[in-house]
């Protein structure tokens, strides 16, 4: 195993637990896989899949980072295509009483993080990512951001781009700062922006 600089990208379906408990299994077992497939097929910047985790996809890309504008455009594409699929599914299953809940409950949040040393380890036929930054990326999903749909960009990732990289990339909403505390690691600073204005 060789540890490499690696971009981590986690599109995560918000409202997943509520949707699973509020709708019958026949509907949820069709809707959630369809949305996860939609996320996977919306990938246009060569991200690889490490894991599919029930309500999220763990993407990674080792080596050179994509240009910042391409990365943000990819996140916007994940989100807009996700919402098109929500509407398609609502119409497709309109005969089901819970279909109206599909766009009302479900949404998307996206976490972006960068690790300087992340190992890519084969486990059976799967790829497992190893390293402290993988833990941090997952921990960033558990934050106190007061909105349910957003892009979260860790300062560790932003620091790898020129200061001007953010210019003009966030015209649809205000980019805000926050942080979390992670046991055994400390303070993890990040920026986030509301995705909702895009739809």
N, C-alpha and C positions, 0 to 999 in steps of 0.2 A: 504494500500500500504506500502510495506517495501522496503527501498532503499538498494540495494546490490552492492558489487563490480562486475563490468560487463565489459566483453570484447565486443567491437563493431568492426564489420568487414563490410565494405561497398565495394563490387565489383561494379564498375560503368562503364558503356559502354561509352567510349570516341567516339566522332564523331556522337553521336546520333542525335543532332539537324540538322547537315548537311545532314545526311543520310535521315532523315524524310523529309527534304525539297527537296533533290535532286532525290529521287526515288518516284515512284507512290505508293499510299496507299496500293494497293493490295499486293505488294512485302514487303513493310516495316511492314505491319500488320502480316505477317507470319515470317519474319526474327527476329524481336526484341523479340517477345514472345518465340521463339525457343531458342534464346541465353540466355534469362533470365532463362528458364527451365534448360538449360544446366548448368548454374551456380548453381542453386538450387540442382540439382542431383549430382553435383561434390563435395558436402559438405560431408566430411568423418570424421570430428572431433566433431560432435554433436552440431553444431551451430543451433540456432533456428531462425526462420524468424519473424521479427517484421512487416516489410513493404516491399512491392514491389513498387518502386517509378518511374515507367515509363522507366528509363534507369539504374536503380540500385536496388540492394537487400540490405536491412538493416538486417544483421545477428547480433545476440547477444548470449552471453554465460555467465550466472551469476555464481558466485562462483569461484572455483579454475581455474586458467588459465591453458591452455594446455601447454605442454613443448614447448619451443621456436622453436626447430627444427621441431616439428609437425605443428606448426602454419605457419612457412615459407613454408614447404612442401605443406600445404593446399593451400596457395596462388599460388605457382607454378602450382599446379594441376588445380586450377581455370583457370589460364592463358593458359596452354597448351591444356586443353580440350576445352576452348573457341575458340582457333585457329583451332582445328580440326573441330569444328562445323561450323566455318566461311567457311572453305573449302568445307565441306559437303553441306552447303546451296548454295554456289556459283555454285556447280555442279548441285544440285537439280533444281535450277531455272535458269539454263544456257540459256533457251529459252527466258528469260526476258532480255530486253536490258540493264537494270540497274544492272543485277546480278554481273557484273565485279566489281562494286563499293563496294560490300559487304566487302571483305577483304582489299580493298584500303582505305576505309573511317573509318571503325569500329575498335576499339581496346578496351583494358581493363586497368583500373587503380583500385588499391585496397587500401583503407584507413583502417588502424588498430589503434584503440585508446582504452584507458582503463579509466573507471570512477569508483571512489570509492563509489559513491552513485548514482545509477541509479534505478529509480522506474519502475517496470513492471506493467502496469495498463491495466485491461481489458476494452475495449470500444466496446460494442456490442459483436461480435464474434471475434474481432481482439485484438491484444496485442499492446499497445502503450508504448513506452519507454519515460520516463520523466527525466529531469535533465540537468544541464548545460553542462555536457560532451556529451550529445547527440547533442546539438547545436554545440559544438566544433568539433565533428566528421564530421558533415555536412559542417562546415566552412572549414575544412581541404581539402575538395574537391575543394575549390576555392582558389587555390594557384598560385604561379608564377613558378612552376617547368617547365623547358624548354623542357620537353619531354612529350609525350602524354600517355605513358604506363609505369606504375611503381607500386611498393609497397611503400606506405608511412606509416611509423611507428612513432607514437608520442613518445616523450621522456617519457611521463607519462606511457606509456605501457612498454617501454624498461626498465625503472627504477624498474619494478617489477620482473626482471630477473637478475640473477647473471651476473657480467661483462663479464664472459667468454661465456655466452650463444650465443653471436653473432659469436664466433669463428667458422670458417669453413662453415657458413651458406650462405655466399654471394660470392661464388667463380666465378660466371658468370659475374659480373660487380662490379663497385666501389660503395660503400655505401657512400652517401653524406649527408651533413647537411644543413638544412635551417630552416626557421621559418615563421610564419604569425602573424599579429596583429589582435586580435579579440576585438571588442568593448565591454567594460565593463568587460573584462577578462584580456587582456594584451597580452604578447608575448607567443605564443605556439611554442615550438621547436620540430623539428622532423628530422628523417633521411629518405632518400628515395633511391631507387635503380631502375635502368632501367630494365624492364622486356623483352624488345625486343630481347636481345641476346638468350633468351630461345627457340625461334622458328626460 
